[in-house]
Amino acid sequence: MPIYLHEFGHILGFHNHFEEGTMAATPELIYVDQKTKDYFSILYSVPVEYCF
């Protein structure tokens, strides 16, 4: 299950890895951790035209 959550994170737009948690290079969690939730919350809260 962890690898499915991890790969789904890449589909949603996360292209890097955290040191730990759902988006670690080798995920071990069976749930989405708070750090990953916060990242996606910020990612999808910016306007579509926003340039990073």
Residue pairs with C-beta under 8 A, 6 or more apart in sequence:
1 30
2 22
2 27
2 28
2 29
2 30
3 27
5 22
5 27
5 29
5 30
5 31
5 32
6 22
6 23
6 24
6 27
9 22
9 23
9 36
9 40
12 40
13 40
13 43
14 23
14 36
14 39
14 40
14 43
16 23
17 23
17 24
17 25
18 24
18 35
18 36
21 27
21 29
21 33
21 35
21 36
22 29
22 31
22 32
22 33
22 36
23 35
23 36
23 39
